[in-house]
Amino acid sequence: MRILSAPMAIVSALIAIVSAPMAIVSALIAIVSAPMAMVSAPMAMVSAPMAMVSAPMAMVSAPMEIVSAPMAMVSAPMAMVSAPIRILSAPMAIVSAPMAIVSAPMAIVSRSYGDSLPDLLREPQEPASIGQVTTYQEVPRMNDPKKPIPGELHIDATEVQLTDITPDQIKKLTKVRDGYEEAVAQLLNLKPADVERAGINPAEIARLGTVFAEDQHISEFIPSADKLAELLHEGRLLRRHEIGTILGEIASQARRRSERVSNGPEVLGPVDLLMDYQYGPGAKGAATREKAKEAVAKTKTGTPGTGGTGVTG
């Protein structure tokens, strides 16, 4: 029995020798995991209430998800229908964007000006009085200010070299007669051989062509400039007609008011210049006529010193 138990004791001793390191390792693991367990315990205590709070919230959100699911099922087909419409409307939006950009300034201009064209662009239909607005007829618009036609209000002669001269200088200038244009055209069309044969300086021919071209260019502006001056003059006459009419009516109103109230001078005092302008010439004329009548009367009665033949004694 002892002989048989000896090998078993040897085996158990070997097992004890092998298990001893494993016991040491497990002891070390227990030593390391003990602090981690101490940390995780408070975290578990904190997460437990949070889990208790989130559980009711999950219970509330669950029915909402159940309700939103059918809505999502309904909106999905609608999105499928609207998608092609959006695809079709995209090119239209691309086309309408430039049109909106172009139409915006036009709308601003039309809203700013409307029918209020400058008065100089119109011709009067009938004279205006107080409370009446004069209507005008639009003058044709210009095409090119540098090549204007009569009636246009914008003339651009900046390319023409102009000189302001005195009336005395004008009297000394050489005047051309009818037919000068044909004479100039003939000289400009001469052949070089003809120029040389006639002994004409080619430089003078070239200078003549330059001056003649400037003359013709200036002549293009004269009718338009004359018409513009006429329109400006007539426009000023019309405005002054309206000014005179308004001044006359206001002066008449002020004089009638002064005749109806006791403080007439106080009424006319602030508008004394208007009253002098409106009634001054008439008052001077009346005074002149009165003096003439007095002179005639003195002459007829033979007042001494008047040259009359009245009875004396």
C-alpha positions in Angstrom: 0.0 0.0 0.0 2.8 2.4 0.8 4.5 1.4 -2.4 1.3 2.2 -4.3 0.6 5.5 -2.4 4.1 6.9 -3.0 3.6 7.5 -6.8 0.2 9.2 -6.0 1.9 11.4 -3.5 4.5 12.4 -6.1 1.7 13.2 -8.7 -0.2 15.3 -6.2 3.0 17.1 -5.3 3.6 17.9 -8.9 0.0 19.2 -9.3 0.4 21.3 -6.2 3.7 22.7 -7.7 1.9 23.5 -11.1 -1.3 25.0 -9.4 0.7 27.3 -7.1 1.6 29.8 -9.9 -1.9 29.8 -11.2 -3.1 30.6 -7.7 -0.6 33.5 -7.6 -1.9 34.8 -10.9 -5.6 34.7 -9.9 -4.7 36.4 -6.7 -3.0 39.2 -8.6 -6.1 39.5 -11.0 -8.3 39.8 -7.9 -6.1 42.5 -6.5 -6.4 44.5 -9.8 -10.1 44.0 -10.3 -11.0 45.0 -6.8 -10.5 48.8 -7.5 -12.3 48.6 -10.8 -15.3 47.0 -9.0 -15.1 49.9 -6.6 -15.4 52.4 -9.5 -18.1 50.6 -11.4 -20.3 50.2 -8.4 -21.1 54.0 -8.1 -21.5 54.2 -11.9 -24.1 51.4 -11.7 -25.8 53.4 -8.9 -26.0 56.5 -11.2 -27.1 54.7 -14.3 -29.9 52.9 -12.5 -32.0 56.1 -12.0 -31.3 57.2 -15.6 -32.6 53.9 -16.8 -35.7 54.4 -14.7 -36.3 57.8 -16.3 -35.6 56.7 -19.9 -38.0 53.8 -19.6 -41.1 56.0 -19.4 -39.8 58.2 -22.2 -39.4 55.1 -24.4 -42.9 54.2 -23.6 -44.1 57.6 -24.7 -42.1 57.7 -27.9 -43.2 54.2 -28.9 -46.8 55.3 -29.7 -45.5 58.4 -31.6 -43.4 56.2 -33.8 -46.4 54.0 -34.3 -48.4 57.1 -35.5 -45.6 58.6 -37.6 -45.1 55.3 -39.5 -48.4 55.6 -41.4 -47.8 59.2 -42.1 -44.4 58.4 -43.5 -46.1 55.7 -45.7 -48.5 58.5 -47.0 -45.8 61.1 -47.6 -43.6 58.7 -49.5 -46.0 58.5 -52.5 -46.5 62.3 -52.4 -42.8 62.8 -52.5 -42.6 60.4 -55.5 -45.3 62.5 -57.3 -43.8 65.9 -56.4 -40.3 64.9 -57.5 -41.1 64.8 -61.3 -42.9 68.2 -60.9 -39.8 69.7 -59.3 -37.7 68.3 -62.1 -40.0 69.9 -64.7 -40.2 73.2 -62.9 -36.4 73.5 -62.6 -35.9 74.5 -66.3 -38.7 77.0 -66.1 -37.1 78.6 -63.1 -33.8 78.8 -65.0 -35.6 80.5 -67.9 -37.7 82.9 -65.7 -34.7 84.0 -63.6 -33.1 86.0 -66.5 -36.5 87.4 -67.4 -37.0 88.6 -63.9 -33.6 90.2 -63.9 -34.4 92.1 -67.1 -37.9 93.1 -66.1 -36.9 94.4 -62.7 -35.1 97.6 -64.0 -37.9 98.2 -66.5 -40.4 98.0 -63.6 -38.3 100.4 -61.6 -38.1 102.9 -64.4 -41.8 102.7 -65.3 -42.8 103.1 -61.7 -40.4 106.0 -61.2 -41.4 108.0 -64.3 -44.8 106.7 -65.5 -46.4 109.3 -67.7 -44.4 112.3 -66.2 -42.4 113.0 -69.4 -40.3 116.2 -69.4 -42.3 119.2 -70.6 -39.7 119.9 -73.3 -40.6 116.6 -74.9 -44.1 117.7 -75.6 -46.0 120.4 -77.4 -48.9 122.2 -75.8 -52.5 121.3 -76.8 -54.2 124.3 -75.1 -53.2 127.0 -72.6 -53.4 126.1 -68.9 -54.8 128.1 -66.0 -54.8 127.6 -62.3 -55.9 124.1 -61.4 -55.5 122.9 -65.0 -52.6 120.8 -66.2 -51.3 121.5 -69.7 -51.1 118.3 -71.8 -48.3 117.9 -74.3 -47.6 115.8 -77.4 -44.4 113.9 -77.3 -41.7 114.9 -79.8 -40.1 112.0 -81.7 -37.1 110.5 -80.0 -33.6 110.5 -81.4 -31.7 107.7 -82.8 -28.1 109.0 -82.8 -27.2 112.2 -81.0 -24.2 112.7 -83.3 -26.5 112.5 -86.3 -29.7 114.2 -85.1 -32.8 115.0 -87.0 -34.9 118.2 -86.4 -37.1 117.8 -83.3 -34.6 115.7 -81.3 -33.6 117.2 -77.9 -30.2 115.6 -77.5 -27.5 116.8 -79.8 -23.9 115.7 -79.4 -21.5 117.9 -81.3 -18.5 117.2 -79.1 -16.5 115.8 -82.1 -16.8 119.1 -84.0 -14.2 121.8 -83.3 -16.1 125.1 -82.9 -14.9 128.6 -82.4 -16.7 131.6 -80.9 -16.1 134.7 -83.0 -17.2 138.3 -82.8 -19.7 140.1 -85.1 -16.8 142.2 -86.4 -14.9 139.0 -87.3 -18.0 137.6 -89.1 -18.2 140.7 -91.3 -14.6 140.0 -92.5 -15.2 136.4 -93.4 -15.4 135.2 -97.0 -18.9 134.2 -98.0 -19.5 131.3 -100.4 -22.3 131.3 -103.0 -24.6 128.6 -104.3 -22.7 126.1 -106.3 -19.6 125.9 -104.1 -20.3 122.3 -103.3 -20.1 121.3 -107.0 -16.9 123.2 -107.4 -15.4 121.4 -104.3 -16.6 118.0 -105.6 -14.9 118.6 -108.9 -11.6 119.4 -107.3 -11.7 116.4 -105.0 -12.4 114.1 -108.0 -9.5 115.4 -110.1 -7.0 112.8 -111.2 -3.4 113.2 -110.1 -2.4 113.9 -113.7 -5.0 116.7 -113.9 -3.8 118.2 -110.6 -0.2 118.2 -111.8 -1.1 119.6 -115.3 -3.0 122.5 -113.7 -0.2 123.2 -111.3 -2.4 122.7 -108.2 -0.8 121.9 -104.9 -2.0 118.4 -103.9 -1.8 119.5 -100.2 -4.3 122.2 -100.8 -6.7 119.6 -102.4 -6.3 117.4 -99.3 -6.9 120.4 -96.9 -10.0 121.4 -99.0 -11.4 117.9 -98.6 -10.9 118.0 -94.8 -12.5 121.4 -94.4 -15.4 120.5 -96.7 -16.1 117.3 -94.7 -16.2 119.3 -91.5 -18.5 121.9 -93.2 -20.9 119.1 -94.2 -20.8 117.6 -90.7 -21.6 120.9 -89.1 -24.4 121.4 -91.5 -26.0 118.2 -90.3 -26.4 119.8 -86.8 -27.8 123.2 -88.0 -31.5 122.1 -88.7 -31.6 120.2 -85.4 -30.0 123.0 -83.4 -32.4 125.5 -84.9 -35.4 123.3 -84.2 -34.1 122.7 -80.6 -33.7 126.5 -80.1 -37.2 127.0 -81.5 -38.6 124.4 -79.1 -36.8 125.9 -76.1 -38.0 129.4 -77.0 -41.6 128.2 -77.4 -41.4 126.2 -74.2 -40.3 129.3 -72.4 -43.1 131.3 -74.0 -45.6 128.7 -72.8 -44.3 128.7 -69.2 -44.3 132.5 -69.1 -47.8 132.5 -70.4 -48.8 130.3 -67.5 -46.8 132.4 -65.1 -48.5 135.6 -66.3 -51.9 134.0 -66.1 -51.3 132.8 -62.5 -49.9 136.1 -61.4 -52.9 137.9 -62.8 -55.4 135.7 -61.1 -53.6 135.8 -57.8 -53.3 139.6 -57.9 -57.0 139.9 -58.7 -57.9 137.6 -55.8 -55.7 139.7 -53.4 -57.2 143.0 -54.6 -60.8 141.7 -54.2 -60.0 140.5 -50.7 -58.5 143.8 -49.8 -61.6 145.6 -51.0 -63.9 143.5 -48.8 -62.0 143.8 -45.5 -61.2 146.7 -43.3 -57.4 146.0 -43.2 -56.9 146.2 -46.9 -53.3 147.5 -46.7 -52.3 144.6 -44.5 -53.6 142.2 -47.0 -51.8 143.8 -49.9 -48.6 144.5 -48.0 -47.0 141.1 -48.3 -47.7 141.0 -52.1 -46.8 144.6 -52.9 -44.3 143.6 -55.6 -46.9 141.4 -57.3 -49.4 144.3 -57.2 -46.9 146.8 -58.6 -46.0 144.3 -61.4 -49.6 143.6 -62.2 -51.2 147.0 -61.9 -48.2 149.4 -62.0 -48.2 149.9 -65.8 -51.9 150.5 -65.8 -51.7 153.0 -63.0 -48.9 154.9 -64.9 -50.9 154.9 -68.1 -53.9 156.2 -66.3 -51.9 159.0 -64.7 -50.4 159.9 -68.1 -53.8 160.1 -69.6 -55.1 162.2 -66.8 -52.3 164.7 -67.2 -53.0 164.9 -70.9 -56.6 165.6 -70.3 -55.7 168.4 -67.8 -53.3 169.9 -70.4 -56.0 169.9 -73.0 -58.5 171.5 -70.6 -56.1 174.3 -69.7 -55.5 175.0 -73.3 -59.2 175.3 -74.0 -59.9 177.6 -71.1 -57.0 179.9 -72.0 -54.9 179.6 -68.9 -52.0 182.1 -69.0 -48.8 180.5 -70.2 -50.6 177.8 -72.1 -50.9 179.7 -75.4 -54.7 179.9 -75.3 -57.0 182.7 -76.5 -59.3 182.9 -73.6 -61.2 186.1 -72.5 -59.4 188.3 -70.0 -60.3 191.5 -68.1 
